[in-house]
Amino acid sequence: MGRQFNEFKASELYCPKCGSSQPVRERASALPGSKAVDLLCFRCATVVGQHTVIDHSLPGKLATLVGKLLK
């Protein structure tokens, strides 16, 4: 069976601070070769989730390699 989803985006997640499901917004932070995305509660800005998008292109792989070498 093939992959059904290339990318899945949450529209709402449970927020422990608000005590209910709330809409989320994304806050991106760039890392070499990938992009980390924090999912924030729209109401109180608590981080309720996170995912990483990995760049599989050649420039992305080179950026990851350079980032590891510079550590």
PyMOL commands that set and color helices and strands:
alter all, ss='L'
color gray80, all
select helices_A, chain A and resi 58-69
alter helices_A, ss='H'
color red, helices_A
select strands_A, chain A and resi 12-15+20-31+34-41+47-54
alter strands_A, ss='S'
color yellow, strands_A
deselect
rebuild
show_as cartoon
